[in-house]
Amino acid sequence: MYLTLLGALFAGLGLAMAWYGLRPLAVLPRLLRAEVRRPEAVTDADDGEFVAVRGTARAAGETVSAPFTGSDCLGFEFEVTERQPFAVGIPWLDARLDDGVATRSFALEGPDGSNGRLAVRPSPRRFALDTASTVVGVGAKETLPDRIRQFVDAREGLGPVAGWIAAIPFFGARRYVERRIDPGETYLVAGRVEREEGGSLGLTGDLMITDRSVRGLALSRLWRATFPLLAAAVFVAVGLWAIAA
């Protein structure tokens, strides 16, 4: 009986890992089938159609300040991880302490800026930002840079490294990771178009935004999914063996 319960636990953990690994891959089939368009070529898209558009990001109003670098940007995603002895994460043994997103509406322009604009309004709570990361690493006993210290002080529940973790060699180091949408840079934005008031189309909702090519994005996500999917297969196999024993 106990072996069966243990097997069910392992199988359940394996399925959870599989879901974690497969979730970022869900958009890839549609993205690989879609033709990458210029912003001005979206005018003939149907309302609700999934499209992929490449263009230069331009501010359509206010910008937002990135949390760790202070850069003025059109949107950002951040996460804070800590090296802990009992955590299982990516990188290995890193536990996620905090994360979040913020965005502003912006526009995509064609290569020369003269071919019209496409409005982009990502969801303020949920969008996938797959761009180059800026990482600030701080050791367990190192002094935080002023901007990061202000961020930590302002975030509820994000206190200093626990003393017992800092006392263990090689543990307690934190990574402050920031990904941004910078004005003037080229991005690929994929999602569904929605007709706005006045008849113009815009990209809205749960968007995928990247500075990679479609192929580069697919390879990157497949690589990141490798470990959780392999771990999931091992856990499910062990769980099924225990249930059948």
N, C-alpha and C positions, 0 to 999 in steps of 0.2 A: 504493500500500500504506500509506504513512504517513498519507495523508488518511483512509483507511478506519479505521486505528487511532485517529486523532484523533476521527473521528466516533463510534466506539464509546465512547471516553472521555466525550465530551460527552453522548451518549445515556444512559450509565450514571449520570453526575452528575445529569442531568435526572430520571431515575427515582428516584434517592435523594432529591432535593428534593421530588418529588411524594409520596413516602411520608411525608416529614417533614411536609408540609402537610396530607395527608389523614388522618393518624393521629388528631389531636384531633377530627376530624369523625365518627369511627366510631360514637360513642355517640349522635349527634344523632337519627338515624331512630327508634331505640327511645325516646329521651327525648321526642321530639315526639309520639309515639303514646301515651305513657303518661299516665294521669290523675294529677295531683298530689293526693296524699292527705294527710290528717292522720295523726299517729302512731297514734291509736287505730283507724284504719280499715284497718290492715295486718293485723289479726288473721285476716281471711278470705283472705289471699293464700296461694297454693300454695308449697310449699317449692321454692326455686330460681327463683321468678318474679321478673322485673325490675320494680321499682317505683320511683316517685319520691315522696318524702315531704318535706313542709315542716313545720318545727317549731323550737322554741327549744332551743339546745344547752345541756345541763347536765352538769356534771362527774359522773362515776360513780365517781371515785376520785381518784388523784393527777393533778395537772396537769403541764405541761412548760414550761420557760422558753424563750421565743423567743430566737434567737441575737443579734439586733441591737438589739432594744428592751428585752429582759429581761421582757416581759409574760408573765404566767402564762396559758397557753392550753391548749387541748385537742389541738392539733396545729399543725404549721407546715410550710411549704415555703420553702426559701431558694435563692438563686442569687447568684453573684458574677460580674460581667462587667467587662471592661476594654476601653477604646477603643484599638484597635491598627490600624496602617496597612494590614495585609494580611488582616484578618479580614472575614468577611461574616456578619453576624448581624442580630438585631433587638433594639434599635435598630441602625441601620447602623453597620458597622465595630466592633461590640462582640463580643469573643470571650468565651465562657463559660469561667471559670476553675474554678468549683466549684459544686456544688449538693447538695441533700439534703433529706430529709423526716424527720419524727418525729411520732408520734401517740400518743394515749391513747384507751382506750375511753371513750365518753360516751353520753349519752341524748338523744333528741329528745322534747320535751314539746309538747302542744297549746297554743293561744293563752292559755288561762287556767290552765294547769298542773294542771288537775283531771281531764283526760281520759286519763290513763295515759301510760306512757313506752314508747318503742321503743329498744332497745339498738342502738348503732352501734359496730362494731369494725372500723375501717379496717385494711387491710394495713399493717404497720409499714414496709414497704419500697416499696410502690407504691400510690398513690392520687392522684387528680386534684383539686387544690385550686384552684378558680377564684374567688378572693375579691379584695377590694381590696388593693393592694400598698402596703407601707410601703417607701420607697426612701431610702436614705442615700447621697448622692453625695459622693465624696472626690476632689479633684484630685490629679494625679500628685505634686505637691510639697507637698500639705497634710498636716497631722498627723492621724493617725487618732484618732477618739474612743476613749476608754479601752476600752469594751466591745468595739468592733470590733477594736481592736489585740489584745486578749486572744484573740478568736476567730481572728484571722489567725495568731497565735503558736501556737495549739493545732492548727491544721489543717496536716497534712503536705502539702508541695508548694505551699502558698499563701504565697509570699514577697512581699517588697516589689516595687514596680514596677521593671522593668529600666531601668537608667540610659539606654540608647540610646532607649528609648521615651519616657521622661520628658523627654528633651532635644528631642523633636519637638513643636512647638506644637500644642495642642488634643488631644494624645494622652496616654494613660496614666491618664486619669480612670477611676475605678472606681465601679460601682453595686452596693450591697449591698441586695438586694431580699428582702423578707420578706412572706409571706402566712400568715395565721393563722386558726384556728378559735377564736373568743373565746367564753367562757361568757356566756350571757344574750343572745346575738345569734341572729337567725333565719337558718336555712340550708335550702337544698334539697339533699337527699341522694338520689342515684340509684344503684341497684345491685341485686343479687340478695339475696333474703331466705333465711335459713337457720334451720331449726328447732333451738332449743337444748334442752338437757336440761330436762325439765319441761314441754315442749310449747310454750313461748313462742317467738315469732319475733324475729329480729334481722337487721340489715343488716351484712354482713361482706364482707371481701375487697377487691377492687379497686373502690373506690367513687369516684363523682364528687360533689364537695362544692362548692357555690357559694352566694354571697349574692345572686345575680341571679335574675331570673325565667327561665323556660324560654326565652322569646323573646329576652330580653337575652343569655343565655348563647349561644344559637345564632348571633345576629348578631355577638357578640364573636368567637366562634371562626371564623366565616366570614370576618370582616374580617382576622383574624390569618393566615388561610390564603391570603389573596389574593396576597401577594408571593411566597412559595415556589412556589405553583402557576403563577403567571405566569413566574417564572424557570425552572421546570421545563419549561414548554411551549417556551420559547425554546431551552433547551439541547437538548431532544429534537429540535426542528425542525432546528437547526443540525447536530446529529449525524447525523440521517437524510439531510440534504442532502449532507453530506460522504461518507457511505457510498455514496450513490447516484451521486456525481459520478465 
